[in-house]
Structures are given as C-alpha cells and as structure tokens.
C-alpha cells in the first residue's frame, strides 16, 4: 500500500468552480500547505478571503456544513461554510478564510502561552448542544452519528473491511510498512477493555484537535479548522492535544480548569486511557501508511508503556 496522495487539481478546474459559484473576479488563487486529505487553495473575491478544498473521498464536506452550523454562535472560531458541490470525481467546499498562521509554526513556548485558550475552546466544543442528534462516531451529513454505540464505532473503525474509504485494504500495511500486527492487536485489546468507561459519554469531538489545525495571530487563536468530527467521549480531543503537545502540561491544565469551575469528571484516568488507545491506533495506522517512521515509533512507545 502506497502513501495516500491528495488529489491533483488543475488551475482550470479551480477557476471553473469559482466562476460557477461566485461569478468572475476570483483573484490571488494560491495553494495552501498542510492537511493530509484535501487539496486546498486560498483566494480573494470582492475583497474577502476564502478557502477552496477538494477531496476524492466519499461524502467529503457535507458534514463540515452541518458542523459549521452546530458550532456557530458559541464563540468557537470555526470557518463558515459558503458552498459545496462536485466537479467530476472530486467534491469541493468553499469556506470563509480565517486569518492567522498555523499554530504549529510557532515555538513550543509560544504555543504554551495559548494553552489556556485552547483548553477553553476544547471545553466549548464538548459543551455544544447535540441533544437534537443521535448516534456515535462519524457525524453524517444529517447531523447524526453513524453508529448505535461507541463500541460499535470503535470496532468498525478498525475492522479489516474498509472498502471505499481512505483505509481500503489497510491490512496490507502489515506487509508493506512498519505497522506491526502484534503491537496493533495488543493496543486494540487494551482499547476494548476501556470502552465501557468511554461509552456512557456523548459529546461533540473535533477529532483532530492539534496545532496543525489551529490558526493564530500570535496573541489568540483565530481559527479551528479541518475537523474529523464525531460524537463520543470528549476526552478524545484532550488526548489528541496532549499527544501533540507532550511538553505542555495539557492534561493538568485541563484538570485545573475543571476543578476551578467545580466540574467533576468521573473515571477520568480510565476514560483518558481509552481515548489514548483509540486515537493511538489511528495514529499508528496513519503514520505507517504515510511512511512517517519517527511518529510511528514515538506513538508505539507511548501506547505500550501507558500502563507501566
């Protein structure tokens, strides 16, 4: 299995999409770095900045439109979805552009200064009102989760048959990459042991809550982008942030905030372990597919030593 490659999009395809939705006048069209699944471009129209993203993955972007509506008005800096559609084999979405640089471009010290704000945003995401929806796991275009329970979702995510998805034929990674079957299955078994702790909780989860999906002007967080959104235990987002800022005291900062607010978190350690295992498995598989050996080994060590 080769590393996934984002779709190639020609200049004429970009210009045709923009003409169809906005009419003539799009300018300053430029590719954007970052993102592993979409090809993204910035542009200006009538003096306002936008982002155009393309994906060849099934069902791409419909959920982004739902999430944009769900989170708007909550003080969470997520971009508004302006339009979406399809051109040939590719889905596309046009979103407002949020100004700022990627948080990952800043030093560890600069990132740490913004941690209190990140914890606040994480808390606001978890507090989003999802009462009108049901289900767990990936958020479908209608706003409901794709699975009846967290366990059903966790099992389905790591099932061998992933036909038609990014993970189609992923078991080939055991043969063609650094992915080790015995390590993966050991961590999978541990994840299932913690599922009962995570299962009772159902909140909105960004799903990729880390520096590469955050924008800042250096003083504040200006945008949270590119969610892999789902419903489940919100500590999944905390686990993601902690693993991407292991030097930042993320977990303690979160606990301090909740304690100050008088918020009790039942079974915190067990739920966090379940979140680490759930996202860690995804990390192992993804890093192996992308050929990112160092990230794979670091995640492997962390997960195998988690309960020591």
C-alpha positions in Angstrom: 0.0 0.0 0.0 1.4 3.3 -1.0 1.1 6.6 0.9 -2.1 8.4 0.3 -1.8 11.3 -2.2 -4.1 14.3 -2.2 -6.0 14.8 -5.4 -4.3 16.9 -8.1 -6.4 19.8 -9.2 -5.8 21.9 -12.3 -6.0 25.7 -12.4 -8.8 25.4 -14.9 -10.8 23.2 -12.6 -10.4 25.7 -9.7 -11.4 28.6 -11.9 -14.5 26.8 -13.2 -15.7 26.0 -9.7 -15.2 29.6 -8.5 -16.9 31.0 -11.6 -19.9 28.7 -11.2 -20.4 29.7 -7.5 -19.2 33.3 -7.3 -19.1 34.6 -10.9 -16.0 36.2 -12.3 -13.5 38.1 -10.2 -11.7 35.5 -8.1 -8.1 36.6 -7.6 -4.9 35.7 -5.7 -5.5 31.9 -6.0 -2.7 30.1 -4.2 -2.2 26.6 -2.8 -2.3 26.1 0.9 0.2 23.9 2.8 -0.9 21.4 5.4 -3.8 19.0 5.5 -3.4 15.3 4.6 -6.6 14.5 2.8 -7.6 17.7 0.9 -6.0 19.9 -1.7 -6.7 23.4 -0.5 -6.4 26.8 -2.1 -6.9 30.4 -0.9 -8.4 33.1 -3.0 -10.0 36.5 -2.7 -13.3 37.6 -4.1 -14.9 41.1 -3.7 -12.2 41.9 -1.2 -12.9 38.9 1.1 -10.8 35.9 1.7 -11.9 32.3 1.2 -10.6 28.7 1.1 -11.5 26.2 -1.6 -10.8 22.5 -0.7 -11.1 19.4 -3.0 -11.3 15.7 -1.9 -11.8 12.4 -3.7 -13.1 10.7 -0.6 -16.7 9.7 -0.4 -19.0 12.0 1.4 -16.4 14.7 1.9 -17.6 18.1 3.2 -21.3 17.6 3.8 -20.6 17.1 7.5 -18.4 20.3 7.5 -21.5 22.2 6.6 -23.5 20.7 9.5 -20.7 21.3 12.0 -20.3 24.9 10.9 -23.9 25.5 11.8 -23.7 23.5 15.0 -20.8 25.5 16.4 -21.6 28.9 15.1 -22.6 31.4 17.8 -20.7 29.6 20.5 -17.6 31.7 20.4 -15.7 28.9 18.7 -13.6 30.3 15.8 -14.7 27.8 13.1 -15.0 28.9 9.4 -18.4 29.3 7.9 -19.3 27.0 5.0 -20.3 29.1 2.0 -20.9 26.4 -0.7 -20.2 22.8 -1.6 -20.6 20.7 -4.7 -18.9 18.2 -7.0 -16.8 18.5 -10.1 -16.0 15.3 -11.9 -14.6 12.8 -9.4 -13.9 15.5 -6.8 -16.0 17.0 -4.0 -15.3 20.6 -3.1 -16.2 23.1 -0.4 -15.8 26.9 -0.3 -15.3 28.3 3.2 -14.5 31.7 4.7 -10.8 32.2 5.3 -9.8 32.8 8.8 -6.7 35.0 9.1 -3.7 33.8 11.0 -0.7 31.5 10.8 -0.7 27.8 11.6 0.0 27.3 15.4 2.5 24.6 14.5 4.8 27.3 13.0 5.2 28.9 16.5 7.7 27.8 19.1 6.8 25.5 22.0 6.9 28.5 24.3 4.6 30.5 22.1 2.2 27.6 21.8 2.2 27.0 25.6 1.1 30.6 26.1 -2.1 29.9 24.2 -2.8 26.7 26.0 -5.4 28.2 28.4 -7.4 29.5 25.4 -7.1 26.1 23.7 -8.5 24.4 26.8 -11.3 26.9 26.8 -12.1 26.1 23.2 -11.9 22.3 23.9 -14.4 22.8 26.7 -16.8 24.8 24.5 -16.6 22.1 21.8 -17.6 19.5 24.3 -20.4 21.7 25.6 -22.0 22.1 22.1 -25.7 21.1 22.3 -26.0 17.8 20.4 -29.3 16.9 22.0 -31.2 17.0 18.7 -29.0 14.4 17.2 -28.3 10.7 18.0 -25.7 8.1 17.4 -21.9 7.8 17.9 -18.9 8.0 15.8 -18.6 9.9 12.5 -21.1 12.7 12.0 -23.2 12.0 9.0 -24.5 14.8 6.7 -27.8 14.8 8.5 -26.0 15.5 11.8 -26.5 12.1 13.4 -23.7 9.7 14.4 -23.2 6.7 12.1 -23.2 4.0 14.9 -25.6 3.0 17.7 -22.9 2.9 20.4 -19.3 3.9 21.0 -18.2 0.2 21.0 -19.9 -0.4 17.6 -18.0 2.6 16.2 -14.6 1.7 17.7 -14.9 -1.9 16.4 -15.9 -0.7 12.9 -13.1 1.8 12.7 -10.5 -0.9 13.0 -12.3 -3.7 11.1 -10.4 -5.1 8.2 -13.0 -4.3 5.6 -12.9 -0.6 4.9 -14.0 -0.8 1.2 -14.4 2.6 -0.4 -12.7 4.6 2.3 -9.3 6.1 3.0 -8.5 2.8 4.8 -9.5 0.4 2.0 -7.2 -2.6 2.1 -5.3 -1.3 5.2 -4.3 -4.8 6.4 -1.7 -4.7 3.5 0.2 -2.3 5.8 1.2 -5.2 7.9 3.1 -6.5 4.9 4.2 -3.3 3.2 5.0 -0.8 6.0 6.3 -0.6 9.6 2.9 -1.5 11.0 3.3 -4.5 13.4 0.3 -6.8 13.7 1.2 -8.0 17.2 1.6 -4.4 18.5 -1.6 -3.2 16.8 -3.6 -6.1 18.2 -2.3 -5.7 21.7 -3.3 -2.0 21.8 -6.7 -2.8 20.2 -7.3 -5.3 23.0 -6.5 -2.6 25.6 -8.8 -0.1 23.9 -11.7 -2.6 24.0 -11.1 -3.1 27.8 -11.6 0.7 28.3 -14.6 1.1 26.0 -17.1 0.7 29.0 -15.6 3.8 30.6 -15.9 5.9 27.4 -19.2 4.5 26.2 -21.6 6.5 28.5 -20.5 9.9 27.3 -21.7 11.5 24.1 -20.4 15.0 23.1 -19.1 16.7 20.0 -15.5 15.8 19.2 -13.3 17.7 16.8 -11.3 14.6 16.2 -8.0 16.3 15.0 -7.5 18.9 17.8 -3.9 19.8 17.3 -1.5 22.6 16.2 -1.7 21.9 12.5 -5.5 22.5 12.6 -5.3 25.7 14.6 -4.7 29.3 13.4 -3.4 32.2 15.4 -2.2 35.7 15.1 0.3 35.0 17.9 -1.9 36.6 20.6 -5.0 34.5 20.3 -6.5 31.5 18.5 -8.2 32.8 15.4 -9.4 29.6 13.9 -10.0 25.8 14.5 -10.1 24.0 11.1 -10.2 20.6 9.4 -12.1 18.6 12.0 -12.6 14.8 11.6 -15.8 15.3 13.6 -17.6 12.6 15.6 -19.7 12.0 18.7 -18.4 10.3 21.8 -16.3 10.9 24.9 -14.9 14.5 24.6 -11.7 13.4 26.3 -10.7 12.1 22.9 -9.9 15.7 22.0 -7.9 16.1 25.2 -5.9 13.0 24.4 -5.1 14.3 20.9 -4.0 17.7 22.2 -1.8 16.2 24.9 -0.1 13.8 22.5 0.7 16.7 20.1 1.9 19.0 23.0 3.6 16.4 25.3 5.7 19.2 26.8 2.8 21.5 27.5 1.2 20.1 30.7 -2.1 19.8 28.8 -3.9 17.3 31.0 -3.0 19.1 34.2 -4.1 22.4 32.7 -7.4 20.8 31.7 -8.0 19.3 35.2 -7.1 22.6 36.9 -9.7 24.4 34.8 -12.4 21.9 35.5 -11.6 21.9 39.2 -11.8 25.7 39.4 -15.2 25.5 37.6 -16.4 22.9 40.1 -16.8 20.3 37.3 -16.3 16.7 38.3 -15.0 14.2 35.7 -16.0 10.6 36.6 -13.5 7.9 35.8 -11.1 10.5 34.3 -8.0 8.3 34.1 -9.8 5.3 32.6 -11.6 7.4 30.1 -8.4 9.2 29.1 -6.6 5.9 28.7 -9.4 4.7 26.4 -9.1 7.9 24.4 -5.3 7.5 24.1 -5.7 3.9 22.8 -8.5 4.8 20.4 -6.6 7.7 18.8 -3.2 6.0 19.2 -4.3 3.1 17.0 -5.4 5.5 14.4 -2.1 7.2 14.6 -0.1 4.0 14.2 -2.0 3.1 11.1 -1.8 6.6 9.6 1.9 7.1 10.3 2.6 3.7 8.8 0.6 4.5 5.7 2.3 7.9 5.3 5.8 6.4 5.9 6.4 8.6 9.0 8.7 6.3 10.9 9.6 8.6 13.8 6.0 9.5 14.6 5.1 5.7 14.4 7.8 4.7 16.9 7.0 7.6 19.3 3.3 6.6 19.4 4.2 2.9 19.7 6.4 3.6 22.7 3.8 5.8 24.4 1.0 3.3 24.0 2.9 0.2 25.1 4.2 2.0 28.2 0.9 3.7 29.1 0.0 1.3 31.9 3.5 0.8 33.3 
